[in-house]
């Protein structure tokens, strides 16, 4: 589970870096005419938000399912 979440975040970050490398003009284009916010800002913020969400999902699952599995395993070992 951790590997799959890590791969998703890795692919998103690499895609963002490649977008910066190969399409900086597109990222630098304002969202709307006359706006000071470019396309890159919400994409970057979205990437950070997705990272926080995936961390939250992992913590939720780790605190629930993984802790139960660990307790069961420890009781079997004893």
Legacy VTK file of the C-alpha trace (Angstrom):
# vtk DataFile Version 3.0
C-alpha trace
ASCII
DATASET POLYDATA
POINTS 78 float
0.000 0.000 0.000
2.779 2.410 0.906
4.635 1.606 -2.297
1.583 2.307 -4.450
0.954 5.661 -2.746
4.637 6.516 -3.093
4.616 5.658 -6.782
1.544 7.814 -7.389
3.168 10.816 -5.713
6.466 10.148 -7.476
4.787 10.052 -10.885
2.917 13.288 -10.143
6.069 15.087 -8.994
8.114 13.846 -11.957
5.318 14.897 -14.316
5.323 18.360 -12.762
9.105 18.667 -13.092
8.944 17.514 -16.715
6.198 20.042 -17.350
8.443 22.737 -15.898
11.336 21.549 -18.066
9.517 21.139 -21.368
6.539 23.524 -21.204
7.500 26.498 -19.051
5.619 28.911 -21.301
2.379 26.980 -20.792
2.862 26.982 -17.018
3.664 30.698 -17.093
0.436 31.565 -18.891
-2.060 33.406 -16.685
-5.234 31.540 -15.724
-7.391 34.279 -17.206
-6.603 37.455 -19.114
-5.240 40.081 -16.754
-4.735 37.634 -13.890
-1.448 37.518 -12.021
-1.821 33.846 -11.096
-0.322 31.499 -13.659
-1.281 27.897 -14.397
1.735 26.596 -12.519
0.658 27.957 -9.140
-2.595 25.980 -8.737
-0.934 22.884 -10.188
1.895 23.158 -7.642
-0.528 23.797 -4.787
-2.652 20.866 -5.955
0.401 18.641 -5.897
1.128 19.638 -2.313
-2.509 19.066 -1.317
-2.508 15.619 -2.955
0.649 14.778 -0.988
-1.035 15.746 2.287
-4.152 13.748 1.384
-2.143 10.642 0.506
-0.240 10.981 3.788
-3.545 11.222 5.643
-4.899 8.151 3.876
-1.779 6.193 4.782
-1.861 7.296 8.423
-5.553 6.443 8.695
-4.974 2.978 7.280
-1.775 2.423 9.267
-3.429 3.394 12.534
-6.391 1.134 11.845
-5.703 -1.924 9.747
-1.947 -2.228 10.222
-2.135 -1.855 14.012
-4.759 -4.613 14.192
-2.594 -6.852 12.022
0.445 -6.165 14.235
-1.476 -6.970 17.436
-2.798 -10.194 15.894
0.691 -11.200 14.792
2.161 -10.464 18.220
-0.554 -12.476 19.948
0.150 -15.419 17.630
3.875 -15.216 18.346
3.352 -15.228 22.116
LINES 1 79
78 0 1 2 3 4 5 6 7 8 9 10 11 12 13 14 15 16 17 18 19 20 21 22 23 24 25 26 27 28 29 30 31 32 33 34 35 36 37 38 39 40 41 42 43 44 45 46 47 48 49 50 51 52 53 54 55 56 57 58 59 60 61 62 63 64 65 66 67 68 69 70 71 72 73 74 75 76 77
